Amino acid sequence: MSSKKKVVIPVDGSEHSEKAFEWYRNHIHEKDDELLVLHVQEPPTVPSSPYPYGGTVLPDEWNKAVDQTIADAAKIIDYYGKKCQQQGLKCKLYKGSGKAGESICQLAEDQEANQILMGSRGCGKVRRTLMGSVSDYCVHHSNVPVTVIPPVKTD
C-alpha cells in the first residue's frame, strides 16, 4: 500500500535538474504523490567592471538583466508545469529568490515534504571545495532526506 509523498524537486533549467525530474518519474513516482517544483531565481550577473578602467553598471543595463532573469525563471517554471501536466503528475510550482540551498530546505520544511530530490551540478573538486554546492548545503541542512542524482559520466 502506498502513501502520499510530497517531494521537492528544485529545477534550474540544466540537464542535471531534468535528469532528477526524470529519475523521480521513472523510479519512485506513485499515483498520489505531490511534486513541489521549485526554481530559485538568482540575482543577475553583470561584470563588476564593464569598462577597461572601472566604472559602474548603468541602471538600464541592470534593469535589462533583472528583466531577463525574471523571464528565464518564468520559462523554467512554465516548462516544468507543462511537463507535469502532460505526464499526469500532481504538482505545485514555486519561485524563490536568494540562496538556493536555503530556499529549498525552507520550502521542504514549510510544506512538510517527505523528501528533496535534486540533480548534482557535477562541478569539479576545486570549485566544490571553494564554493560548496547547493546539493551539499541541502544534504547537511535539510530536515528531510535528500537524494542527489549524479551527473551522467562522459568519457
C-alpha positions as CSV (number, residue, x, y, z in Angstrom):
1,M,0.0,0.0,0.0
2,S,1.4,3.3,-1.0
3,S,1.1,6.6,0.9
4,K,1.1,10.1,-0.5
5,K,4.5,11.7,-0.6
6,K,5.5,15.3,-1.0
7,V,8.7,15.5,-3.0
8,V,10.6,18.8,-3.5
9,I,12.4,18.9,-6.9
10,P,14.5,22.1,-7.4
11,V,14.9,23.0,-11.1
12,D,17.3,25.4,-12.8
13,G,16.9,24.7,-16.5
14,S,20.0,22.5,-16.5
15,E,20.3,18.9,-17.7
16,H,21.0,17.9,-14.1
17,S,17.6,19.1,-12.9
18,E,16.0,17.5,-16.0
19,K,17.7,14.2,-15.1
20,A,16.5,14.4,-11.5
21,F,12.9,15.0,-12.7
22,E,13.0,12.0,-15.0
23,W,14.6,9.8,-12.3
24,Y,11.8,10.7,-10.0
25,R,9.2,9.9,-12.6
26,N,10.8,6.6,-13.6
27,H,11.9,5.2,-10.2
28,I,9.9,6.5,-7.3
29,H,6.7,8.2,-8.5
30,E,3.5,6.9,-7.1
31,K,0.0,8.0,-8.1
32,D,-0.9,10.0,-5.1
33,D,2.5,11.9,-4.8
34,E,2.6,15.6,-5.0
35,L,5.6,17.3,-6.6
36,L,6.8,20.6,-5.2
37,V,8.7,22.1,-8.1
38,L,10.9,25.0,-7.1
39,H,13.0,27.4,-9.1
40,V,15.2,29.8,-7.1
41,Q,15.8,32.9,-9.1
42,E,19.4,34.0,-8.7
43,P,20.3,37.7,-9.0
44,P,21.6,38.6,-12.5
45,T,25.3,38.5,-13.1
46,V,26.9,41.5,-14.7
47,P,30.5,42.3,-15.0
48,S,31.9,44.2,-12.0
49,S,33.8,46.4,-14.3
50,P,32.4,46.6,-17.8
51,Y,34.8,49.3,-18.8
52,P,38.6,48.9,-19.0
53,Y,39.3,51.4,-16.2
54,G,36.4,50.7,-13.9
55,G,33.0,52.3,-13.8
56,T,29.6,51.1,-12.7
57,V,26.8,49.2,-14.3
58,L,24.2,51.6,-15.7
59,P,20.7,51.4,-14.3
60,D,19.3,50.5,-17.8
61,E,21.7,47.6,-18.1
62,W,20.9,46.4,-14.6
63,N,17.1,46.6,-15.3
64,K,17.5,44.6,-18.6
65,A,19.5,42.0,-16.7
66,V,16.8,41.7,-14.0
67,D,14.0,41.5,-16.6
68,Q,15.9,38.7,-18.4
69,T,16.4,36.8,-15.2
70,I,12.7,37.1,-14.4
71,A,11.7,35.9,-17.9
72,D,14.1,33.0,-17.7
73,A,12.7,31.9,-14.3
74,A,9.1,32.1,-15.7
75,K,10.1,29.9,-18.7
76,I,11.7,27.3,-16.4
77,I,8.6,27.1,-14.1
78,D,6.3,27.1,-17.1
79,Y,8.2,24.2,-18.7
80,Y,8.0,22.0,-15.7
81,G,4.4,22.9,-15.1
82,K,3.5,21.7,-18.6
83,K,5.7,18.7,-18.2
84,C,3.9,17.6,-15.0
85,Q,0.5,18.2,-16.7
86,Q,1.5,16.2,-19.8
87,Q,2.7,13.3,-17.6
88,G,-0.3,13.4,-15.2
89,L,1.8,14.4,-12.2
90,K,0.2,16.4,-9.4
91,C,2.4,19.4,-8.7
92,K,2.7,22.8,-7.2
93,L,5.0,25.3,-8.7
94,Y,7.1,27.7,-6.6
95,K,9.5,30.5,-7.4
96,G,12.0,31.6,-4.8
97,S,14.8,34.1,-4.6
98,G,18.1,34.4,-2.7
99,K,20.3,31.5,-1.8
100,A,19.1,28.3,-3.5
101,G,20.0,25.8,-0.7
102,E,18.3,27.8,2.0
103,S,15.2,28.3,-0.2
104,I,15.0,24.6,-1.0
105,C,15.3,23.5,2.7
106,Q,12.8,26.1,3.8
107,L,10.2,25.0,1.2
108,A,10.6,21.4,2.3
109,E,10.1,22.4,5.9
110,D,7.2,24.8,5.3
111,Q,5.3,22.3,3.1
112,E,6.1,19.3,5.3
113,A,7.8,17.5,2.4
114,N,9.0,13.9,2.8
115,Q,12.0,14.2,0.6
116,I,14.1,16.5,-1.6
117,L,15.3,15.0,-4.9
118,M,17.8,17.0,-6.9
119,G,20.4,16.9,-9.6
120,S,24.1,17.3,-9.0
121,R,25.7,20.1,-10.9
122,G,28.8,18.0,-11.3
123,C,31.2,20.8,-10.6
124,G,34.9,19.9,-10.2
125,K,36.6,19.2,-6.9
126,V,38.3,22.6,-6.7
127,R,35.1,24.6,-7.3
128,R,33.1,22.4,-5.0
129,T,35.8,22.8,-2.3
130,L,36.0,26.6,-2.6
131,M,32.3,27.4,-3.1
132,G,30.4,24.4,-1.9
133,S,27.3,23.3,-3.7
134,V,23.6,23.6,-3.4
135,S,23.2,19.8,-3.0
136,D,25.9,19.8,-0.3
137,Y,24.0,22.5,1.5
138,C,20.7,20.6,1.4
139,V,22.3,17.3,2.5
140,H,23.7,19.0,5.6
141,H,20.9,21.4,6.5
142,S,17.6,19.7,5.4
143,N,15.3,18.2,8.0
144,V,14.1,15.6,5.4
145,P,16.1,13.0,3.4
146,V,17.9,14.4,0.3
147,T,18.5,12.3,-2.8
148,V,21.1,13.6,-5.2
149,I,21.1,12.2,-8.7
150,P,24.7,12.1,-10.0
151,P,25.6,13.6,-13.4
152,V,25.9,11.4,-16.4
153,K,29.5,10.3,-16.8
154,T,31.2,11.3,-20.0
155,D,34.2,9.5,-21.3
